[in-house]
Amino acid sequence: MINLNKGIFGLFVIFSLCFSGITFAAEPLSIATAVKKALEYSPYIQGMTAGENVAREKIGEARAMKSPKISIGVSDSRLDSPMLAFGSKLNQGRIGPSDFDFSNLNDPGYVNNFQAGVQLSVPLYLGGMDKNAVAAAKKGVESAGQDTAKAREEVIFRTIETYLNVVLARESVKVAEKACEASLETVRNSQDALDAQRAVESDLLMARVHNSQNEETLLRMRNRHSLALDGMATIMGIPSAADFDFIMPFLTQECSACVEEPAKLHKRALNQRPDYLKLDKQVQAVSYVEKMSRGAVRPRVILGASAENNREDPARGGHGNSMVFARVDWNVGDGGEARHKASGAKWQQIQLKKMTAALSDQIHLEIRDAITNINNSLERIKVSKEAVEQGKESLRILRDRYNAELAIMGDVLRAETSLLDHQMNHLKALYDHSISKAKLKLALGELTLEHCEILRE
């Protein structure tokens, strides 16, 4: 038994040694895949979808106004009112000669009446309220659909923004790591120069302080990267996003200017922006609500039939009665309630139309802002890229000059800091270009998997 355990332990050790160097590749995660996962998980979109179902039920509720109504009633009463007692016995079919005696008519004693009945009523005309209620409910469904579409775009944009933040933070970590390597090299060079009596001790001290600052920057970038990964995990509804490989080619992405005219883009946006279309649907729905309110003071025509059975108690036989009726109800005077409701609906239409105009102006500004940012960031990409190349060359020259005792340590450290700033600026310009393109699609109402280039696999 002991030898068997030793054999198993030996196999485990060999297995561990053989496979301890194996690393598993992270699962690649494209920006399009991240968006799809976020759309599948999003509680926000699920809530909007539930809102659509609520709106659909309003259609059924409105249609039910014109549907036949059936009611069933059961009651058991014990009474001694002379009129009600005589009527109850009459409905039960139990009236006899003694019931017409004046003493019995005036003091019938207690009479028990068990009644079961059913009534059917069919609305024939409701003053147009039913028709307008259905039309308003249908516009409500369309409005709720636009809410869902807008929610999808918001989730897509938030996912793109977070994904880009992860990539920006990752690349910033790489830049900060290279800056730390460069500052460590400077520390070594200054130490060698000090040992060779070609530099003073303050140069070494300055180099070490500068290296500490770069290490602090690296720590800050790593924390930012960790927070961005947490944000990505939250949006996708997963425990962690650290095991994914964010494969967007951030530094080699294709960048282009936006040359389309803002006026044409604005016109296109008004035909497809979910929030703009929602307001239009709401204006139409309120117009039907106005008509429905005016229908409250029109005549209503209802046909109906009823049947009932009255007996002294449930165990005994009783007598059945039936009735067929037609009824016209006309709310001739309601104190102005319907008129005020209709007037309020009319003012609400005006309010929604003004809100629509204001949103149109806002959309126009969003489009112009996005176009400006796209083109500005493109220029920043070019300038910052040139600055990075020039910064690298400047740092190389200054290091050579320092080693030749033709430059001071402060010049070298300023060159390292300048290069780090240019590299960070270049990354930020790339990020701004990508996010500005997404903002333009959001402003146009085209931030979908089908219309957004950044989301194409």
C-alpha positions as CSV (number, residue, x, y, z in Angstrom):
1,M,0.0,0.0,0.0
2,I,2.9,2.3,0.8
3,N,4.6,1.5,-2.5
4,L,1.4,2.2,-4.4
5,N,1.0,5.6,-2.8
6,K,4.7,6.4,-3.6
7,G,4.1,5.4,-7.2
8,I,1.1,7.6,-7.6
9,F,2.9,10.5,-6.0
10,G,5.8,10.0,-8.3
11,L,3.6,10.0,-11.4
12,F,1.9,13.2,-10.1
13,V,5.3,14.9,-9.7
14,I,6.4,13.8,-13.2
15,F,3.1,15.0,-14.7
16,S,3.4,18.4,-12.9
17,L,7.0,18.9,-14.1
18,C,6.1,18.0,-17.7
19,F,3.2,20.3,-17.9
20,S,4.2,23.1,-15.6
21,G,5.6,25.2,-18.5
22,I,2.4,24.9,-20.5
23,T,0.4,28.2,-20.9
24,F,-3.0,28.3,-22.3
25,A,-3.8,31.1,-24.8
26,A,-6.4,33.6,-23.8
27,E,-9.7,33.5,-25.7
28,P,-9.8,36.1,-28.4
29,L,-12.5,38.8,-28.0
30,S,-13.3,41.0,-30.9
31,I,-15.3,44.2,-30.3
32,A,-18.2,42.8,-32.3
33,T,-18.3,39.6,-30.1
34,A,-18.2,41.8,-26.9
35,V,-21.2,43.8,-28.2
36,K,-23.2,40.6,-29.0
37,K,-22.5,39.3,-25.5
38,A,-23.5,42.6,-23.9
39,L,-26.7,42.7,-25.9
40,E,-27.6,39.1,-24.9
41,Y,-27.0,39.9,-21.2
42,S,-28.2,43.5,-20.8
43,P,-31.0,43.8,-18.1
44,Y,-31.7,47.3,-19.6
45,I,-32.7,45.8,-22.9
46,Q,-34.7,43.1,-21.3
47,G,-36.6,45.8,-19.4
48,M,-37.4,47.7,-22.6
49,T,-38.6,44.5,-24.2
50,A,-40.9,43.9,-21.2
51,G,-42.2,47.5,-21.8
52,E,-43.1,46.5,-25.4
53,N,-45.1,43.6,-24.1
54,V,-46.9,46.0,-21.7
55,A,-47.7,48.3,-24.6
56,R,-49.1,45.3,-26.6
57,E,-51.4,44.4,-23.8
58,K,-52.9,48.0,-24.1
59,I,-54.1,47.1,-27.6
60,G,-56.0,44.1,-26.2
61,E,-57.3,46.2,-23.4
62,A,-58.6,48.8,-26.0
63,R,-60.2,46.2,-28.2
64,A,-61.9,44.7,-25.2
65,M,-64.0,47.9,-24.9
66,K,-66.1,46.7,-27.9
67,S,-66.1,43.0,-26.9
68,P,-69.2,41.3,-25.4
69,K,-69.3,41.3,-21.6
70,I,-70.6,38.4,-19.5
71,S,-71.2,38.7,-15.8
72,I,-72.4,36.1,-13.3
73,G,-73.9,36.9,-9.9
74,V,-75.0,34.9,-6.9
75,S,-76.6,36.4,-3.8
76,D,-78.4,35.2,-0.7
77,S,-80.5,37.6,1.2
78,R,-82.9,37.6,4.1
79,L,-85.3,40.6,4.4
80,D,-88.6,41.8,5.8
81,S,-89.2,44.9,3.7
82,P,-92.9,44.6,2.5
83,M,-92.1,45.5,-1.1
84,L,-88.9,43.5,-1.4
85,A,-90.4,40.5,0.4
86,F,-93.4,40.5,-1.9
87,G,-91.2,40.9,-4.9
88,S,-88.8,38.1,-3.9
89,K,-91.7,35.6,-3.4
90,L,-93.1,36.8,-6.7
91,N,-89.8,36.1,-8.5
92,Q,-89.6,32.7,-6.8
93,G,-93.1,31.8,-8.1
94,R,-94.5,31.3,-4.6
95,I,-97.2,34.0,-4.4
96,G,-100.5,32.7,-3.1
97,P,-103.9,34.2,-2.1
98,S,-102.7,34.6,1.5
99,D,-100.0,36.9,0.4
100,F,-102.6,39.5,-0.7
101,D,-104.0,39.7,2.8
102,F,-103.4,43.2,4.1
103,S,-101.8,42.0,7.3
104,N,-99.3,39.9,5.3
105,L,-98.6,42.7,2.9
106,N,-97.9,45.1,5.6
107,D,-95.9,42.7,7.8
108,P,-94.7,39.8,5.7
109,G,-92.1,38.6,8.2
110,Y,-88.6,37.5,7.0
111,V,-88.3,36.1,3.5
112,N,-85.2,34.3,2.2
113,N,-84.1,34.8,-1.4
114,F,-81.3,32.9,-3.1
115,Q,-80.6,34.4,-6.6
116,A,-78.3,33.2,-9.4
117,G,-78.1,35.1,-12.6
118,V,-76.1,35.8,-15.8
119,Q,-76.0,38.9,-17.9
120,L,-74.6,39.5,-21.4
121,S,-74.1,43.0,-22.8
122,V,-72.8,43.8,-26.3
123,P,-71.6,47.4,-27.0
124,L,-72.7,48.4,-30.5
125,Y,-71.4,52.0,-30.5
126,L,-69.1,53.7,-28.1
127,G,-68.9,57.1,-29.7
128,G,-65.6,56.2,-31.4
129,M,-63.7,55.7,-28.1
130,D,-62.9,52.1,-28.8
131,K,-61.5,52.8,-32.3
132,N,-59.3,55.7,-31.1
133,A,-58.1,53.7,-28.1
134,V,-56.9,50.9,-30.3
135,A,-55.1,53.3,-32.6
136,A,-53.5,55.1,-29.7
137,A,-52.4,51.7,-28.2
138,K,-50.8,50.7,-31.5
139,K,-48.8,53.9,-31.6
140,G,-47.8,53.1,-28.0
141,V,-46.4,49.8,-29.2
142,E,-44.4,51.5,-31.9
143,S,-43.1,54.1,-29.4
144,A,-42.0,51.3,-27.0
145,G,-40.2,49.6,-29.9
146,Q,-38.2,52.8,-30.5
147,D,-37.3,52.7,-26.8
148,T,-35.9,49.2,-27.2
149,A,-34.0,50.3,-30.3
150,K,-32.5,53.2,-28.4
151,A,-31.6,51.0,-25.5
152,R,-29.8,48.6,-27.9
153,E,-27.8,51.6,-29.3
154,E,-26.9,52.8,-25.8
155,V,-25.7,49.4,-24.8
156,I,-23.7,49.0,-28.0
157,F,-22.0,52.4,-27.5
158,R,-21.3,51.7,-23.8
159,T,-19.7,48.4,-24.8
160,I,-17.6,50.0,-27.6
161,E,-16.5,52.7,-25.2
162,T,-15.5,50.2,-22.5
163,Y,-13.7,47.9,-25.0
164,L,-11.7,50.8,-26.3
165,N,-10.9,51.9,-22.8
166,V,-9.5,48.4,-22.1
167,V,-7.4,48.5,-25.2
168,L,-6.2,52.1,-24.5
169,A,-5.3,51.1,-21.0
170,R,-3.5,48.0,-22.2
171,E,-1.4,50.0,-24.7
172,S,-0.7,52.7,-22.1
173,V,0.7,50.0,-19.8
174,K,3.0,48.9,-22.6
175,V,4.2,52.4,-23.2
176,A,4.7,53.0,-19.4
177,E,6.7,49.7,-19.2
178,K,9.0,50.9,-22.0
179,A,9.4,54.2,-20.3
180,C,10.5,52.4,-17.1
181,E,13.0,50.3,-19.1
182,A,14.3,53.5,-20.7
183,S,14.6,55.3,-17.3
184,L,16.4,52.2,-15.8
185,E,18.8,52.4,-18.7
186,T,19.4,56.0,-17.9
187,V,20.0,55.1,-14.2
188,R,22.6,52.5,-15.3
189,N,24.3,55.0,-17.7
190,S,24.5,57.7,-15.0
191,Q,25.9,55.1,-12.6
192,D,28.6,54.1,-15.1
193,A,29.3,57.8,-15.8
194,L,29.6,58.5,-12.1
195,D,31.9,55.5,-11.6
196,A,34.1,56.8,-14.5
197,Q,34.0,60.2,-12.9
198,R,32.3,61.7,-16.0
199,A,29.2,62.7,-14.0
200,V,28.3,64.0,-10.6
201,E,26.2,62.2,-8.0
202,S,23.2,64.6,-8.6
203,D,22.8,63.1,-12.1
204,L,22.3,59.6,-10.6
205,L,19.9,61.0,-8.0
206,M,17.9,62.8,-10.8
207,A,17.8,59.6,-12.8
208,R,16.5,57.5,-9.9
209,V,13.8,60.1,-9.1
210,H,12.7,60.1,-12.7
211,N,12.6,56.3,-12.7
212,S,10.4,56.3,-9.6
213,Q,8.0,58.7,-11.4
214,N,7.8,56.4,-14.4
215,E,7.1,53.4,-12.1
216,E,4.3,55.4,-10.5
217,T,2.9,56.1,-13.9
218,L,3.1,52.4,-14.7
219,L,1.2,51.5,-11.6
220,R,-1.5,54.1,-12.4
221,M,-1.9,52.6,-15.9
222,R,-2.1,49.1,-14.6
223,N,-4.9,50.2,-12.1
224,R,-6.7,51.9,-15.0
225,H,-6.4,48.7,-17.1
226,S,-7.8,46.6,-14.2
227,L,-10.7,48.9,-13.7
228,A,-11.5,48.9,-17.5
229,L,-11.5,45.1,-17.4
230,D,-14.0,45.2,-14.5
231,G,-16.2,47.5,-16.5
232,M,-16.1,45.2,-19.5
233,A,-17.0,42.2,-17.3
234,T,-20.0,44.1,-15.8
235,I,-21.3,45.0,-19.2
236,M,-21.0,41.5,-20.6
237,G,-22.4,39.9,-17.4
238,I,-19.4,37.7,-16.7
239,P,-17.3,37.3,-13.5
240,S,-14.0,38.5,-15.2
241,A,-12.7,39.8,-18.5
242,A,-9.1,39.3,-17.6
243,D,-8.9,36.0,-19.5
244,F,-9.9,37.5,-22.8
245,D,-7.5,38.7,-25.5
246,F,-8.8,42.1,-26.8
247,I,-7.7,41.7,-30.4
248,M,-8.6,45.1,-31.8
249,P,-5.5,46.4,-33.8
250,F,-5.5,49.7,-31.9
251,L,-2.2,51.0,-33.2
252,T,-2.7,49.9,-36.8
253,Q,-6.4,50.7,-37.2
254,E,-7.6,52.3,-40.4
255,C,-8.3,56.0,-39.8
256,S,-10.2,58.2,-42.2
257,A,-11.8,61.7,-42.3
258,C,-15.5,62.3,-42.5
259,V,-16.3,64.3,-45.6
260,E,-20.1,64.0,-45.6
261,E,-22.2,67.1,-45.4
262,P,-23.8,67.6,-41.9
263,A,-27.1,68.8,-43.5
264,K,-27.5,65.5,-45.4
265,L,-26.5,63.5,-42.3
266,H,-29.0,65.4,-40.3
267,K,-31.8,64.6,-42.7
268,R,-30.7,60.9,-42.6
269,A,-30.7,60.9,-38.8
270,L,-34.3,62.3,-38.6
271,N,-35.5,59.3,-40.6
272,Q,-34.0,56.7,-38.2
273,R,-33.1,58.1,-34.8
274,P,-35.1,56.0,-32.4
275,D,-35.7,58.8,-29.8
276,Y,-36.8,61.2,-32.6
277,L,-39.1,58.6,-34.1
278,K,-40.5,57.8,-30.7
279,L,-41.6,61.5,-30.2
280,D,-43.4,61.3,-33.6
281,K,-45.2,58.2,-32.5
282,Q,-46.2,59.8,-29.2
283,V,-47.6,62.9,-31.1
284,Q,-49.8,60.5,-33.2
285,A,-50.9,58.5,-30.1
286,V,-51.9,61.7,-28.2
287,S,-54.0,62.8,-31.2
288,Y,-56.0,59.6,-30.9
289,V,-56.3,60.2,-27.1
290,E,-57.8,63.6,-27.9
291,K,-60.4,62.1,-30.2
292,M,-61.1,59.4,-27.6
293,S,-61.7,62.0,-24.9
294,R,-64.3,63.8,-27.1
295,G,-66.1,60.5,-27.7
296,A,-66.9,60.3,-24.0
297,V,-69.8,62.8,-24.5
298,R,-71.3,60.9,-27.5
299,P,-74.2,58.4,-27.2
300,R,-73.4,54.8,-26.5
301,V,-75.6,52.0,-27.7
302,I,-75.6,48.6,-25.9
303,L,-77.6,45.4,-26.5
304,G,-78.0,42.9,-23.7
305,A,-79.8,39.9,-22.2
306,S,-80.0,38.5,-18.7
307,A,-81.4,35.4,-17.0
308,E,-81.9,34.7,-13.3
309,N,-83.2,32.1,-11.0
310,N,-84.8,32.9,-7.6
311,R,-85.5,30.4,-4.9
312,E,-86.1,30.3,-1.2
313,D,-82.9,28.4,-0.6
314,P,-80.4,26.6,-2.9
315,A,-81.8,23.1,-2.1
316,R,-85.4,24.0,-3.3
317,G,-86.7,24.6,-6.7
318,G,-87.1,28.1,-7.9
319,H,-88.4,30.2,-10.8
320,G,-86.4,31.5,-13.8
321,N,-86.8,35.0,-15.4
322,S,-85.1,36.4,-18.5
323,M,-84.8,39.8,-20.2
324,V,-83.6,41.2,-23.5
325,F,-82.8,44.9,-23.6
326,A,-81.4,47.7,-25.7
327,R,-79.9,50.8,-24.0
328,V,-78.7,54.1,-25.1
329,D,-76.5,56.1,-22.7
330,W,-75.7,59.7,-23.4
331,N,-73.5,61.7,-21.0
332,V,-75.1,65.0,-22.0
333,G,-73.3,67.0,-19.3
334,D,-70.1,65.9,-17.5
335,G,-69.1,69.3,-16.1
336,G,-66.6,69.8,-18.9
337,E,-64.4,66.8,-17.9
338,A,-64.2,65.4,-21.5
339,R,-63.6,68.8,-23.0
340,H,-60.7,69.5,-20.6
341,K,-59.2,66.1,-21.2
342,A,-59.3,66.7,-25.0
343,S,-57.8,70.2,-24.6
344,G,-55.1,68.8,-22.4
345,A,-54.3,66.2,-25.0
346,K,-54.1,68.9,-27.7
347,W,-51.6,70.9,-25.6
348,Q,-49.6,67.7,-25.0
349,Q,-49.3,67.4,-28.8
350,I,-47.9,70.9,-29.0
351,Q,-45.5,70.1,-26.2
352,L,-44.3,66.9,-27.9
353,K,-43.9,68.8,-31.3
354,K,-41.7,71.4,-29.6
355,M,-39.6,68.7,-27.9
356,T,-39.2,67.1,-31.4
357,A,-37.9,70.3,-32.8
358,A,-35.5,70.7,-29.9
359,L,-34.3,67.2,-30.4
360,S,-33.7,67.9,-34.1
361,D,-31.5,70.8,-33.1
362,Q,-29.6,68.6,-30.6
363,I,-29.1,65.9,-33.2
364,H,-27.7,68.5,-35.6
365,L,-25.1,69.6,-33.0
366,E,-24.2,66.0,-32.1
367,I,-23.5,65.3,-35.8
368,R,-21.3,68.4,-36.2
369,D,-19.5,67.7,-32.9
370,A,-18.8,64.1,-34.0
371,I,-17.5,65.1,-37.4
372,T,-15.3,67.8,-35.9
373,N,-13.8,65.3,-33.4
374,I,-13.2,62.7,-36.1
375,N,-11.3,65.1,-38.3
376,N,-9.4,66.7,-35.5
377,S,-8.4,63.4,-34.0
378,L,-7.1,62.3,-37.4
379,E,-4.8,65.4,-37.5
380,R,-3.8,64.7,-34.0
381,I,-2.9,61.1,-35.0
382,K,-0.6,62.3,-37.7
383,V,1.0,65.0,-35.6
384,S,1.5,62.8,-32.5
385,K,3.0,60.0,-34.6
386,E,5.6,62.4,-36.1
387,A,6.2,63.7,-32.6
388,V,6.9,60.2,-31.3
389,E,9.4,59.5,-34.0
390,Q,11.1,62.8,-33.4
391,G,11.1,62.2,-29.7
392,K,12.8,58.8,-30.1
393,E,15.5,60.4,-32.3
394,S,16.0,63.3,-29.9
395,L,16.4,60.9,-26.9
396,R,18.9,58.9,-28.8
397,I,21.0,62.0,-29.7
398,L,20.9,63.4,-26.2
399,R,22.0,60.1,-24.7
400,D,24.9,60.0,-27.0
401,R,25.7,63.6,-26.2
402,Y,25.5,62.8,-22.5
403,N,27.8,59.9,-22.8
404,A,30.2,62.2,-24.7
405,E,29.8,64.8,-21.9
406,L,28.1,67.3,-24.3
407,A,24.7,67.3,-22.6
408,I,23.4,67.3,-19.0
409,M,21.2,64.8,-17.3
410,G,18.3,67.2,-17.2
411,D,18.2,67.3,-21.0
412,V,18.0,63.5,-21.2
413,L,15.3,63.2,-18.6
414,R,13.2,65.9,-20.3
415,A,13.6,64.0,-23.5
416,E,12.3,60.8,-21.9
417,T,9.3,62.6,-20.4
418,S,8.5,64.3,-23.7
419,L,8.6,61.0,-25.5
420,L,6.3,59.4,-22.9
421,D,3.8,62.3,-23.3
422,H,3.9,62.1,-27.1
423,Q,3.3,58.3,-27.0
424,M,0.3,58.7,-24.6
425,N,-1.0,61.6,-26.8
426,H,-0.8,59.3,-29.8
427,L,-2.8,56.6,-28.1
428,K,-5.4,59.1,-26.9
429,A,-5.8,60.4,-30.4
430,L,-6.4,56.9,-31.8
431,Y,-9.0,56.3,-29.0
432,D,-10.7,59.6,-29.7
433,H,-10.9,58.8,-33.4
434,S,-12.5,55.5,-32.8
435,I,-15.0,56.7,-30.2
436,S,-15.9,59.7,-32.3
437,K,-16.8,57.4,-35.2
438,A,-19.1,55.5,-32.8
439,K,-20.6,58.7,-31.6
440,L,-21.4,59.8,-35.1
441,K,-23.2,56.4,-35.7
442,L,-25.1,57.0,-32.5
443,A,-26.1,60.5,-33.6
444,L,-27.3,59.1,-36.9
445,G,-29.2,56.2,-35.3
446,E,-27.0,53.7,-37.1
447,L,-25.1,52.2,-34.2
448,T,-26.0,48.7,-35.0
449,L,-24.1,45.5,-35.9
450,E,-25.1,46.0,-39.5
451,H,-24.2,49.7,-40.0
452,C,-21.2,50.3,-37.8
453,E,-17.8,49.5,-39.5
454,I,-16.0,49.0,-36.2
455,L,-18.4,46.1,-35.3
456,R,-17.8,44.1,-38.5
457,E,-15.9,40.9,-37.9
